[in-house]
Amino acid sequence: MIVAERKPLDEIQQSLEGCKSVLVAGCGTCVTVCMAGGEKEVGVLASMLRMRAKMDGTELDIREATVQRQCDREYVEQLAELGEECDAILSMGCGVGVNYATEVLKTVRVIPALNTRFYGANVDEGVWSERCGGCGECIVASTEGICPIARCSKSILNGPCGGSQDGTCEVDPEIACVWQLIYDRMDSLGRLDKLEEILAPKDWSKGRDGGPGTTSREDAAAIDRGEASE
């Protein structure tokens, strides 16, 4: 899931400078799970902004709403109706939500309230850890399900660097060397021979190096048009 965290309140307040009315808009999916931008967090941030405005002696009308997703037009259009009289929508969605809401909502500013961090997993109560870099060509079948792109500080694809010591990363001894994890995983499964395989160079053009990505599904488009599938 996409993991994000709220920006500092001072930064948010500065972004809203000149606004008299703001819709604080939450998202009901990823950022709700990581406790950064769901309905509860919308209420907390809205209250904080109201208190700041009162302390500063400024006028700020703050409204609140949370939609199911900010990366889906039908839900973003709900924000258009709720925020049409506001100077800005303060999005508590991830960066995707902010960008897409900006595309859909032509006449109102969309301001981010969160910093989007990574694609992660919930590894402990209140703790999320990066597990995927969204590279566009998944290679973990060759590394027994462990991603060296996301989990190596240098994204090295052919083994540990010279800075790895005692199974830890040179960047931070609290970070496990991902190639040690890969080796241990292969060893436990009796598949160390896979390390001897020579793999073709990775096609980075399928990720960010190939420009903004787009994926289309003709079957989904056909269903939307009401066409029967064969």
C-alpha positions in Angstrom: 0.0 0.0 0.0 1.0 3.6 -0.4 2.5 5.0 2.8 2.4 8.7 3.6 2.8 11.1 6.6 1.4 14.5 7.4 3.4 17.6 6.5 4.4 19.9 9.4 1.5 22.2 10.4 3.6 25.3 9.8 4.2 24.2 6.2 0.5 23.4 5.7 -0.5 26.8 7.1 1.9 28.6 4.9 0.5 26.8 1.8 -3.0 28.1 2.8 -1.9 31.7 3.0 -4.5 33.9 1.5 -7.3 31.3 1.7 -10.5 32.3 3.5 -12.3 28.9 3.1 -10.8 25.4 2.8 -12.1 21.9 2.4 -9.9 19.4 4.2 -10.4 16.2 2.1 -9.5 12.8 3.3 -9.1 9.5 1.4 -10.6 6.2 2.6 -8.0 3.8 1.4 -4.2 3.6 1.8 -3.7 6.8 3.9 -6.5 5.7 6.2 -4.8 2.4 6.9 -1.4 4.1 7.6 -3.3 6.7 9.8 -2.2 9.7 7.8 -5.2 10.9 5.9 -8.5 9.2 6.9 -11.6 10.6 8.4 -10.1 10.8 11.9 -6.9 12.6 10.6 -9.1 15.0 8.7 -10.9 15.9 11.9 -7.6 16.4 13.8 -6.0 18.6 11.2 -9.1 20.6 10.7 -9.3 21.3 14.5 -5.6 22.2 14.5 -6.1 24.7 11.7 -9.1 26.2 13.3 -7.2 26.8 16.6 -4.2 28.3 14.7 -6.5 30.6 12.8 -8.2 31.7 16.1 -4.8 32.3 17.8 -3.6 34.3 14.8 -6.8 36.3 14.6 -7.4 35.3 11.0 -10.6 34.3 9.3 -10.6 30.7 8.0 -13.8 28.7 7.2 -12.8 25.0 7.3 -15.0 22.2 6.0 -14.3 18.5 6.2 -15.0 15.5 3.9 -13.6 12.1 3.3 -14.2 10.2 0.0 -13.5 6.5 -0.7 -10.6 7.2 -3.1 -9.0 10.3 -4.5 -7.5 8.5 -7.5 -10.9 7.7 -9.0 -12.9 10.3 -10.9 -16.4 9.5 -9.5 -15.1 10.2 -5.9 -13.0 13.2 -6.9 -16.0 14.8 -8.5 -17.7 14.6 -5.1 -15.0 16.8 -3.8 -15.8 19.3 -6.6 -19.3 19.6 -5.3 -18.3 19.9 -1.7 -15.4 22.4 -2.3 -16.8 24.4 -5.1 -17.2 27.5 -2.9 -13.9 27.1 -1.2 -10.6 28.8 -2.1 -8.7 25.5 -1.9 -9.0 21.8 -1.2 -6.4 20.6 1.3 -5.9 17.0 0.1 -5.0 14.4 2.7 -4.7 11.8 -0.1 -1.4 10.5 -1.4 0.5 12.3 -4.2 -1.5 10.4 -6.8 -4.7 11.8 -5.3 -3.4 15.3 -5.3 -2.3 15.1 -8.9 -5.5 13.5 -10.1 -7.7 15.9 -8.2 -5.8 18.7 -9.8 -6.6 17.3 -13.2 -10.3 16.8 -12.5 -10.9 20.0 -10.5 -10.2 22.7 -13.0 -11.4 25.8 -11.0 -10.1 25.2 -7.4 -6.6 24.9 -6.0 -5.6 21.4 -4.6 -2.9 21.6 -1.9 -1.1 18.6 -0.5 -1.3 18.0 3.3 0.9 14.8 3.2 4.3 13.7 2.1 4.0 10.4 0.2 6.8 8.1 1.3 6.8 4.6 -0.4 4.9 1.4 -1.1 5.0 -0.5 2.2 3.8 -3.3 4.4 2.4 -3.1 8.0 5.2 -4.9 9.8 4.2 -4.0 13.4 1.5 -2.1 15.2 1.8 1.5 13.8 4.9 0.6 11.8 5.1 0.5 7.9 8.2 -0.6 6.0 9.1 -0.2 2.3 8.8 -3.3 0.3 8.3 -2.2 -3.4 9.8 0.5 -5.6 7.2 0.3 -8.4 9.9 -0.4 -11.0 7.5 -1.7 -13.6 9.3 -5.0 -14.1 9.1 -7.2 -11.0 12.2 -9.4 -10.6 11.6 -11.0 -7.2 11.0 -14.4 -8.8 14.7 -14.4 -9.2 15.4 -13.3 -5.6 12.8 -15.5 -3.8 10.3 -12.8 -3.2 12.6 -10.2 -1.7 13.1 -6.9 -3.6 16.6 -5.6 -3.9 15.5 -2.4 -5.6 13.3 -1.2 -2.8 15.2 -2.8 0.1 18.8 -2.2 -0.9 20.0 1.4 -0.1 21.8 1.4 -3.4 19.3 -0.8 -5.4 22.1 -3.2 -6.3 20.9 -6.2 -8.4 23.9 -8.5 -8.4 24.8 -9.0 -4.8 25.9 -7.1 -1.7 28.2 -4.1 -1.9 31.6 -3.8 -0.2 30.0 -1.9 2.7 27.8 -4.7 3.9 29.1 -6.0 7.3 27.8 -8.9 9.4 24.5 -8.9 7.4 23.8 -5.2 7.9 23.7 -2.2 5.6 26.6 0.3 5.6 24.0 3.2 5.6 22.5 2.1 8.9 23.4 -0.9 11.1 19.7 -1.2 11.9 19.0 -2.0 8.2 19.4 -5.6 7.2 21.5 -6.1 4.1 18.9 -7.3 1.6 21.3 -9.6 -0.2 22.0 -11.3 3.1 18.2 -11.8 3.4 18.0 -13.1 -0.1 20.9 -15.5 0.5 19.3 -16.8 3.8 16.0 -17.2 2.1 17.5 -19.2 -0.8 19.5 -21.3 1.6 16.5 -22.2 3.7 14.6 -23.3 0.6 17.5 -25.2 -0.8 17.8 -22.9 -3.8 21.2 -21.4 -3.5 22.0 -22.6 -7.1 19.8 -19.7 -8.3 22.6 -17.3 -7.4 24.6 -18.8 -10.2 22.1 -17.9 -12.9 23.0 -15.1 -15.3 20.1 -12.7 -15.7 19.5 -10.3 -18.6 19.9 -6.6 -17.8 16.8 -5.1 -16.2 14.6 -3.0 -18.5 14.3 0.3 -16.5 12.2 1.9 -19.3 9.2 0.2 -17.8 9.6 2.2 -14.6 10.2 5.9 -14.0 13.0 6.1 -16.5 10.5 5.5 -19.3 8.4 8.5 -18.4 5.0 8.6 -16.7 3.4 5.2 -17.1 -0.1 4.3 -18.3 -1.8 0.9 -18.2 -5.0 0.1 -20.0 -7.3 -2.9 -19.9 -9.4 -3.4 -23.0 -11.7 -5.9 -21.2 -12.5 -3.3 -18.5 -13.2 -0.7 -21.2 -15.5 -3.1 -23.1 -17.5 -3.8 -19.9 -17.8 0.0 -19.3 -19.2 0.4 -22.9 -21.7 -2.4 -22.2 -20.2 -4.8 -24.7 -20.6 -8.5 -23.9 -17.4 -10.5 -23.5 -16.8 -13.6 -25.6 
